[in-house]
């Protein structure tokens, strides 16, 4: 998977969402985390896993690895565009 570029971040997260999630201030974390459509027609997958060094995205139906998620914050915020 290609690295997540900064110009892509604008539709992965609203700027205020990242700090809210990391610092536990997000009132509706599911509005930011999980699978979400992106303008290109695909989806982004977002996860907050404090303490994780790496995260693999797994296809639930097949159990196969789809891709490695990219860590965008040291606190454990990961994104992928499979």
C-alpha positions in Angstrom: 0.0 0.0 0.0 1.2 3.5 -0.8 1.9 5.8 2.2 -1.0 8.1 3.2 -0.1 11.5 1.9 -0.8 14.8 3.8 -3.1 16.0 1.0 -5.3 12.9 1.5 -5.7 13.6 5.2 -8.3 16.4 4.6 -10.9 13.8 3.8 -9.7 11.1 6.2 -10.2 13.3 9.3 -11.5 16.8 10.0 -8.5 18.6 11.6 -10.1 18.8 15.1 -11.0 15.1 15.1 -7.5 13.8 15.4 -6.8 15.5 18.7 -10.2 14.7 20.0 -9.8 11.0 19.4 -6.2 10.9 20.7 -7.0 12.8 23.9 -10.4 11.1 24.6 -12.5 14.2 23.9 -14.5 12.8 20.9 -18.2 12.5 21.8 -18.9 10.3 18.8 -15.7 8.3 18.0 -17.6 6.1 15.4 -18.2 9.2 13.3 -14.4 9.3 12.7 -13.3 5.7 13.2 -14.1 2.6 11.2 -14.9 2.4 7.5 -15.9 5.6 5.7 -16.4 6.5 2.0 -13.9 8.8 0.3 -14.5 11.1 -2.7 -12.5 8.9 -5.1 -15.2 6.2 -4.6 -13.2 4.0 -2.3 -13.2 3.7 1.5 -10.8 4.7 4.2 -10.4 2.6 7.3 -9.5 4.4 10.6 -8.5 2.8 13.9 -7.3 4.1 17.3 -5.3 1.4 19.0 -3.1 2.9 21.8 0.1 0.9 22.3 0.0 -0.8 18.9 3.2 -0.7 16.8 1.5 -1.9 13.6 -1.9 -2.8 12.4 -3.0 -5.1 9.6 -6.3 -4.7 7.8 -7.9 -8.2 7.5 -10.7 -9.2 5.1 -13.4 -10.5 7.4 -14.8 -12.9 4.7 -11.6 -14.5 3.7 -9.3 -13.9 6.7 -6.6 -12.7 4.3 -4.5 -9.6 4.9 -5.6 -6.7 2.8 -2.8 -4.2 3.8 -0.8 -2.7 6.6 -2.4 0.4 8.1 -0.3 3.6 8.3 0.4 5.0 11.7 -0.4 8.7 11.6 0.0 9.5 15.3 2.4 7.9 17.8 -0.5 7.6 20.2 -1.9 4.8 18.0 -4.0 6.4 15.3 -3.9 4.3 12.1 -5.4 4.8 8.6 -5.6 2.7 5.4 -7.1 3.2 2.0 -7.3 -0.4 0.7 
